[in-house]
């Protein structure tokens, strides 16, 4: 009797698609968990950049690099072709 009931349960889950849905859900769960971890790491990196962007020294350095500017105490060397 137990074997018949067990067989019926296995067949009903197989034909109903419950087993396949469960496997798909587990795969989706693993994928989404890894996506969440990646997004959390990206979020932390962006938060660090936001904090860094509020630092006046960082802003000055970025502007100097972007626009090729020199500070008051910087030395500038000019090389000419002859």
N, C-alpha and C positions, 0 to 999 in steps of 0.2 A: 504494500500500500504506500509506504514511504517513497519507494522508487517511482511509482506512478505520479505521486504528487510533485516530487522533485522534478521529474521529466516535464510535467505540465508547466511548472513555473519557469523552467529553462526555455521551453519552447515558446511560451507566451512572451517572455522578455525578448527573445530573439526575433520573433515575428512582429512584435509590437515596435521594435526598434529601440527599446529602452536601454539596452546594453550599448548600442552604437551612439545613442544620444549622450549617455554617461561618459563614454570615451571622448566624444567630441567636446563635451563640457570640460573635462579634465585638461584636454589640450588647450582649449581656449583660456582656461584659468592660468595655466603656466605661461602662455603668451602674454596675457594681460598683466600678470605679476611682473614679468620682465620689463614690459613697457612702462609700468608704474615706477619701477626702480630707475630706469633710464631717465624718465621725466623728472624724478626727484633729484637726480644728480645734475641735470641741466638747470633745474630751478635753483639749486645751491650755487652753481657757477654764476648764474645771473644775479643772484642776491649779492655775491661777492663783488661782482662788477658794479652794481648799484652803489654799494658802500664805497668802493674805490673811486667811483666817479664823483662822489661828494667831497673828496679830498682836494683842496685847492692846489697842492703841489702836483697832483696827478693831472688836473685840468691844465695847469700851466705847461707841464711836460708834453702832454698830448698836443696842445696848440703849437708848441715850439717844433715838435717833430712834424706835424702836419703841414705847417706853413714855412718850414725851414728857417725858423727864427733863431736868434742867438740871445743869450742872456747877457746881463751887464758884465759878468765876470768871465764870460766865455771868450776864448781866443779863436780867431777866424784866420785860416790859412788860405791864400789865393794862389793858385798855380797857373801860370800862363804858358802857352805853347810858343816856342821860338824856333 
